[in-house]
């Protein structure tokens, strides 16, 4: 079974995206990263600022995939951390459920295992002279 055309395009886009970020030129004086060559599939030209520290709109891989009109962009990449992905869902929903169940179970177990301690002085308390 041969991979579909979309899968080939996605693989090529991912490879170009990876090389773009690995082979960029870092300008430490201006605190920005510059593309060192053309990446036609990513719509990036040589010398384009790909990231900077102030007043800058960063490149977005999701937008590039939608420009190529690929189906199921969400299956290719996970959502951004601001929106929340599987990790945020697990932390906010599943972990809280497990922890509340775990706390309840430990309380019940401790109540069953709890034994009365022997009273000091047979329950009369300390003798003060």
C-alpha positions as CSV (number, residue, x, y, z in Angstrom):
1,X,0.0,0.0,0.0
2,X,1.5,3.3,-1.1
3,X,1.3,6.4,1.1
4,X,-1.1,9.1,-0.1
5,X,0.0,12.3,-1.7
6,X,-1.0,14.3,1.5
7,X,1.3,12.2,3.6
8,X,4.2,12.8,1.3
9,X,3.5,16.6,1.4
10,X,3.2,16.5,5.2
11,X,6.5,14.7,5.5
12,X,8.3,17.1,3.3
13,X,6.8,20.1,5.1
14,X,7.9,18.6,8.5
15,X,11.4,18.1,7.2
16,X,11.7,21.6,5.8
17,X,10.2,23.0,9.1
18,X,12.9,21.1,11.1
19,X,15.8,22.2,8.9
20,X,14.5,25.8,8.9
21,X,14.8,26.0,12.7
22,X,18.1,24.0,12.8
23,X,19.9,25.9,10.2
24,X,18.7,29.4,10.9
25,X,21.2,32.3,11.4
26,X,21.0,33.8,14.9
27,X,21.6,37.5,15.1
28,X,22.5,38.1,18.7
29,X,22.8,41.8,18.4
30,X,19.2,42.3,17.1
31,X,18.0,39.2,19.0
32,X,16.3,37.6,16.0
33,X,16.6,34.5,13.9
34,X,16.9,34.7,10.1
35,X,16.3,32.0,7.5
36,X,19.5,31.0,5.7
37,X,17.9,29.8,2.5
38,X,14.6,29.7,0.6
39,X,11.9,27.3,1.8
40,X,9.2,27.5,-0.9
41,X,6.8,25.1,0.7
42,X,6.9,27.0,3.9
43,X,6.5,30.4,2.2
44,X,9.8,31.6,3.6
45,X,12.5,33.4,1.6
46,X,16.2,33.7,2.4
47,X,16.8,36.5,4.9
48,X,13.3,36.5,6.3
49,X,13.1,37.0,10.1
50,X,11.6,33.9,11.5
51,X,11.6,35.0,15.1
52,X,12.3,38.1,17.1
53,X,11.9,39.3,20.7
54,X,9.7,42.4,20.1
55,X,6.6,43.1,18.1
56,X,6.7,40.0,15.9
57,X,4.2,37.5,14.6
58,X,5.9,34.1,14.7
59,X,5.6,31.5,12.0
60,X,2.9,29.0,12.6
61,X,3.1,25.5,11.2
62,X,-0.7,25.0,11.5
63,X,-1.3,28.1,9.2
64,X,1.2,26.7,6.7
65,X,-0.6,23.4,6.6
66,X,-4.0,25.1,6.1
67,X,-2.5,27.2,3.2
68,X,-1.6,23.9,1.5
69,X,-5.3,22.9,2.0
70,X,-4.5,19.6,3.6
71,X,-7.3,17.7,5.3
72,X,-7.2,16.9,9.0
73,X,-4.6,19.4,10.1
74,X,-5.5,18.5,13.7
75,X,-4.4,15.0,13.2
76,X,-1.0,16.1,11.9
77,X,-0.1,18.4,14.8
78,X,-1.4,18.9,18.3
79,X,-3.1,22.1,19.4
80,X,-1.1,24.9,20.8
81,X,-0.5,25.1,24.6
82,X,-2.6,28.2,24.8
83,X,-5.7,26.4,23.5
84,X,-4.9,23.3,25.4
85,X,-4.2,19.8,24.1
86,X,-4.1,16.3,25.5
87,X,-1.7,17.2,28.2
88,X,-3.9,20.0,29.6
89,X,-6.9,17.8,29.4
90,X,-5.1,15.1,31.4
91,X,-3.9,17.5,34.0
92,X,-7.2,19.3,34.4
93,X,-9.7,16.5,34.1
94,X,-8.3,13.0,34.5
95,X,-5.7,13.7,37.2
96,X,-8.2,15.5,39.4
97,X,-10.5,12.5,39.1
98,X,-7.8,10.0,40.0
99,X,-6.5,12.1,42.9
100,X,-10.0,12.5,44.5
101,X,-10.6,8.8,44.2
102,X,-7.2,8.1,45.7
103,X,-7.8,10.4,48.6
104,X,-11.1,8.8,49.4
105,X,-9.7,5.3,49.2
106,X,-6.8,6.2,51.5
107,X,-9.2,7.7,54.1
108,X,-11.3,4.6,54.1
109,X,-8.3,2.4,54.4
110,X,-6.9,4.4,57.3
111,X,-10.2,4.4,59.2
112,X,-10.3,0.6,58.9
113,X,-6.7,0.2,60.0
114,X,-6.9,2.8,62.8
115,X,-6.7,1.2,66.2
116,X,-7.3,2.8,69.6
117,X,-4.1,3.6,71.4
118,X,-3.7,2.7,75.0
119,X,-4.6,5.5,77.3
120,X,-2.0,6.9,79.5
121,X,-2.4,6.1,83.2
122,X,-5.4,4.0,82.4
123,X,-7.4,7.0,81.2
124,X,-6.9,9.1,84.3
125,X,-4.3,11.4,82.6
126,X,-1.1,12.6,84.0
127,X,-0.9,13.0,87.7
128,X,0.3,16.4,88.8
129,X,1.8,16.7,92.2
